[in-house]
Amino acid sequence: MSQHEAHGSVKAYVIGFLLSIVLTIIPLLLVLNHMLSKGWLVFAIMLMAVLQFIIQLVFFMHIREGEGPKYNVMALILGIVIVFTIVAGSMWIMSFNG
């Protein structure tokens, strides 16, 4: 695989960019127009964030491509577990601080 083949096409970048814009505008409109209750609003924002994360991985970081995509995914999962552990642990500790 040559260096040029490892990168995405202009079409893929444009699709990823447009999807990212849409997934940014939707939560903004939900918040500005008070369209959902607080709980559902938080859920919708988190859902859009996760979808945008997946779009970024697929279209811009080429997580499926490369010589070892299995290792890329495993490293990504490990990173997510570490970040989740740090954030959840911090929130748990802060909840008992007050």
MODELLER restraints for C-alpha pairs under 7 A, 6 or more apart:
rsr = mdl.restraints
at = mdl.atoms
rsr.add(forms.Gaussian(group=physical.xy_distance, feature=features.Distance(at['CA:6:A'], at['CA:66:A']), mean=6.83, stdev=0.5))
rsr.add(forms.Gaussian(group=physical.xy_distance, feature=features.Distance(at['CA:12:A'], at['CA:59:A']), mean=6.23, stdev=0.5))
rsr.add(forms.Gaussian(group=physical.xy_distance, feature=features.Distance(at['CA:13:A'], at['CA:59:A']), mean=6.26, stdev=0.5))
rsr.add(forms.Gaussian(group=physical.xy_distance, feature=features.Distance(at['CA:13:A'], at['CA:60:A']), mean=6.85, stdev=0.5))
rsr.add(forms.Gaussian(group=physical.xy_distance, feature=features.Distance(at['CA:16:A'], at['CA:55:A']), mean=6.28, stdev=0.5))
rsr.add(forms.Gaussian(group=physical.xy_distance, feature=features.Distance(at['CA:16:A'], at['CA:59:A']), mean=5.41, stdev=0.5))
rsr.add(forms.Gaussian(group=physical.xy_distance, feature=features.Distance(at['CA:20:A'], at['CA:52:A']), mean=5.92, stdev=0.5))
rsr.add(forms.Gaussian(group=physical.xy_distance, feature=features.Distance(at['CA:23:A'], at['CA:48:A']), mean=5.72, stdev=0.5))
rsr.add(forms.Gaussian(group=physical.xy_distance, feature=features.Distance(at['CA:23:A'], at['CA:52:A']), mean=6.29, stdev=0.5))
rsr.add(forms.Gaussian(group=physical.xy_distance, feature=features.Distance(at['CA:27:A'], at['CA:44:A']), mean=6.95, stdev=0.5))
rsr.add(forms.Gaussian(group=physical.xy_distance, feature=features.Distance(at['CA:27:A'], at['CA:45:A']), mean=5.55, stdev=0.5))
rsr.add(forms.Gaussian(group=physical.xy_distance, feature=features.Distance(at['CA:30:A'], at['CA:36:A']), mean=6.86, stdev=0.5))
rsr.add(forms.Gaussian(group=physical.xy_distance, feature=features.Distance(at['CA:57:A'], at['CA:63:A']), mean=5.60, stdev=0.5))
rsr.add(forms.Gaussian(group=physical.xy_distance, feature=features.Distance(at['CA:58:A'], at['CA:64:A']), mean=6.71, stdev=0.5))
rsr.add(forms.Gaussian(group=physical.xy_distance, feature=features.Distance(at['CA:63:A'], at['CA:69:A']), mean=6.37, stdev=0.5))
rsr.add(forms.Gaussian(group=physical.xy_distance, feature=features.Distance(at['CA:63:A'], at['CA:72:A']), mean=6.50, stdev=0.5))
rsr.add(forms.Gaussian(group=physical.xy_distance, feature=features.Distance(at['CA:63:A'], at['CA:73:A']), mean=6.96, stdev=0.5))
